[in-house]
Amino acid sequence: MGNYRNPSLTADIFIYDENKNFILIKRGNEPFKDYWALPGGFVDYGESVEKAAIREALEETSINVELEKLVGVYSEPNRDPRRHTVSITYTAKGNMENMKADDDACDIGMFTREDLKKLSIAFDHEKIINDCLNAILSK
């Protein structure tokens, strides 16, 4: 039997409010330390992608979210410099009053589409954010 290399599976969550403002976390670790990113992370073995998305949102933002919509699958082999990852991305709602950076997030904030031009965004998250905004605006 040969050795096989498989991509790692991740979940990203676009948490937004009624005004279409959305949460980003500032990464506390490499790669992209001090860059802004969507909350998210790796799916654990035996865990569904949906449960991983909810868990990662809570770990990084302190918000219990309700997933709304699957936005897309992002699988470019070079999207993460550590290794080939595939991200499943959801839109979600939650109580923003509970918002607090936690786990490997060193900061958290609410942003608008216009803010993206001024931010350093990690990975391919600017594309994902724009896809999420387009998805919620077309509801």
C-alpha positions as CSV (number, residue, x, y, z in Angstrom):
1,M,0.0,0.0,0.0
2,G,1.4,3.4,-1.0
3,N,1.5,6.6,1.0
4,Y,-1.3,9.0,0.1
5,R,-1.4,12.7,0.9
6,N,-4.8,14.1,1.3
7,P,-5.9,17.7,1.8
8,S,-7.0,18.9,5.3
9,L,-10.6,19.9,5.7
10,T,-11.4,23.3,7.3
11,A,-14.6,25.3,8.1
12,D,-14.9,29.1,7.8
13,I,-17.8,31.1,9.2
14,F,-19.1,34.4,8.0
15,I,-21.0,35.8,11.0
16,Y,-23.0,38.9,10.1
17,D,-25.7,41.2,11.5
18,E,-28.9,42.7,10.1
19,N,-26.9,45.6,8.6
20,K,-24.6,43.2,6.7
21,N,-21.6,44.0,9.0
22,F,-19.5,41.0,9.6
23,I,-16.9,39.6,12.1
24,L,-13.3,39.1,11.4
25,I,-10.7,37.9,13.9
26,K,-7.0,38.9,13.9
27,R,-4.8,35.9,13.8
28,G,-2.5,35.4,16.7
29,N,-0.4,32.7,15.0
30,E,1.4,32.0,11.8
31,P,0.7,31.8,9.0
32,F,-0.6,35.3,8.5
33,K,-0.1,36.4,12.1
34,D,-1.7,39.8,12.7
35,Y,-3.8,39.5,9.5
36,W,-7.6,39.6,9.6
37,A,-9.5,36.4,8.8
38,L,-12.8,34.7,9.0
39,P,-13.3,32.6,12.1
40,G,-12.6,29.0,11.3
41,G,-10.3,26.1,11.6
42,F,-9.7,22.4,11.0
43,V,-12.4,19.8,11.2
44,D,-11.5,17.1,13.8
45,Y,-11.6,13.4,12.8
46,G,-15.1,12.1,13.5
47,E,-16.7,15.6,13.5
48,S,-19.1,16.9,10.8
49,V,-18.1,20.1,9.0
50,E,-21.2,21.8,10.4
51,K,-20.3,21.0,14.0
52,A,-16.7,22.1,13.3
53,A,-18.0,25.5,12.0
54,I,-20.2,26.0,15.1
55,R,-17.3,24.9,17.4
56,E,-14.7,27.1,15.7
57,A,-17.0,30.1,15.8
58,L,-17.5,29.7,19.5
59,E,-13.8,29.1,20.2
60,E,-12.6,32.1,18.3
61,T,-15.5,34.6,18.8
62,S,-17.3,33.4,22.0
63,I,-20.5,33.5,19.9
64,N,-22.9,30.5,19.6
65,V,-23.9,30.7,16.0
66,E,-26.7,29.2,13.9
67,L,-25.5,28.3,10.4
68,E,-27.6,29.7,7.6
69,K,-26.3,28.8,4.3
70,L,-23.4,26.9,2.6
71,V,-21.7,29.5,0.5
72,G,-18.9,27.5,-1.1
73,V,-16.0,25.1,-1.2
74,Y,-12.5,26.7,-1.6
75,S,-9.8,24.2,-2.6
76,E,-7.0,25.9,-4.4
77,P,-3.9,23.8,-3.4
78,N,-1.9,26.9,-2.5
79,R,-4.6,28.7,-0.4
80,D,-2.8,27.8,2.8
81,P,1.1,27.9,2.9
82,R,1.2,25.1,5.5
83,R,-0.5,22.5,3.3
84,H,-3.3,21.8,0.9
85,T,-6.6,22.7,2.7
86,V,-10.2,22.6,1.5
87,S,-12.5,25.1,3.2
88,I,-16.3,24.7,3.5
89,T,-17.7,28.1,4.2
90,Y,-21.1,29.0,5.8
91,T,-23.0,32.2,6.6
92,A,-24.2,32.4,10.2
93,K,-26.0,34.6,12.7
94,G,-25.4,34.9,16.4
95,N,-25.6,37.2,19.4
96,M,-23.0,39.8,18.7
97,E,-23.1,41.1,22.3
98,N,-21.1,38.0,23.2
99,M,-18.3,38.9,20.8
100,K,-14.8,38.4,22.3
101,A,-11.5,37.3,20.7
102,D,-10.5,33.9,22.1
103,D,-8.4,30.8,21.4
104,D,-5.9,31.7,18.7
105,A,-7.6,35.0,17.8
106,C,-5.8,38.1,19.3
107,D,-8.4,40.6,18.3
108,I,-11.9,40.7,16.9
109,G,-13.9,43.4,15.1
110,M,-17.0,44.2,13.0
111,F,-16.4,45.3,9.4
112,T,-18.1,46.3,6.2
113,R,-17.2,45.5,2.6
114,E,-15.6,49.0,2.3
115,D,-13.3,48.2,5.2
116,L,-11.7,45.3,3.3
117,K,-9.7,47.8,1.2
118,K,-7.8,49.0,4.3
119,L,-7.2,45.6,6.0
120,S,-4.5,42.9,5.5
121,I,-6.6,39.8,4.9
122,A,-5.3,36.2,5.4
123,F,-5.4,33.4,3.0
124,D,-8.1,33.7,0.3
125,H,-10.6,35.2,2.7
126,E,-11.2,38.4,0.8
127,K,-12.6,36.3,-2.0
128,I,-14.6,34.2,0.4
129,I,-15.9,37.3,2.2
130,N,-17.1,38.9,-1.1
131,D,-18.8,35.6,-2.0
132,C,-20.6,35.6,1.4
133,L,-21.7,39.2,1.0
134,N,-23.0,38.4,-2.5
135,A,-24.9,35.4,-1.1
136,I,-26.6,37.4,1.7
137,L,-27.4,40.3,-0.5
138,S,-29.1,38.0,-3.0
139,K,-31.4,36.5,-0.4
